[in-house]
Amino acid sequence: MARNTGPRGRVCRRLGIALSNITAKDPDKDPVLRRPYPPGQHGATARPSVSDYSQRLREKQKLKLFYGLLEKQCRRAFMEARRSPGNTGTVLLQLLERRLDVVVLRAGLATSIRQARQFVRHGYLQVDGGRVNIPSFRVKNGGEVRFAPTHAALPIVVASHERMKDRQVPAYLQVVDGGKGVRFVREAEREEIPVNVNAPFIVEFYAQRV
């Protein structure tokens, strides 16, 4: 499976996104908060580009970082959103929010998108009682996601259940069984999606290249 395993700290510094907002780690260790300027020899004094192209490219890169996507995956999601009725930018985010690894992250069953993807790939999770190991699997309305019983005793799974008990999840999700699972209730509204990107800029970026 193709995936991005490069250092995210440098990418976050380049885009100005605090890593703690994505990984939920100790903010004191966040590279963006410790060094709030782009990486590189002249990062502290470099003037960021403000062209129309760079602004749209930046938003696309932020989207890929938030969801842990490769370029091919991001473009494929855009093309599907473009063919669907409704606002293309909003539909794009709604499609990505249905990804199994993203649902796991939003539910608090994982602390980062990389950990969520690892859980899925290793077969830790079930959707409606069936084992699924494809991170891009799209959860339908009413679908329930929870850890497989064979992994329930693992310390990392027990810790995930503890986090779920008092966690506030987005309104389109519902915690079930005392924090042991989550149900995808309905389509997400744009204001409910905790991703700070300019969706119209992303649409314009890809629209010029198809």
Buried (B, 14 or more C-beta within 10 A) or exposed (E): EEBBEEEBBBBBBBBEBBBBBBBBEEEEEBBBEEEEBBBEEEEEEEEEEEEEEEBBBBBBBBBBBBBBBEEEBBBBBBEEBBEEEEBBBBBBBBBBBBBBBBBBBBBBBBBBBBBBBBBBBEEBBBBEEEEBBEBBBBBEEEBBBBBBEEBEEEEEBEEBBEBBEEBEBBEBBBBBEEBBBBBBBEBBEEEBBEBEBBBBBBBBBBEEEE
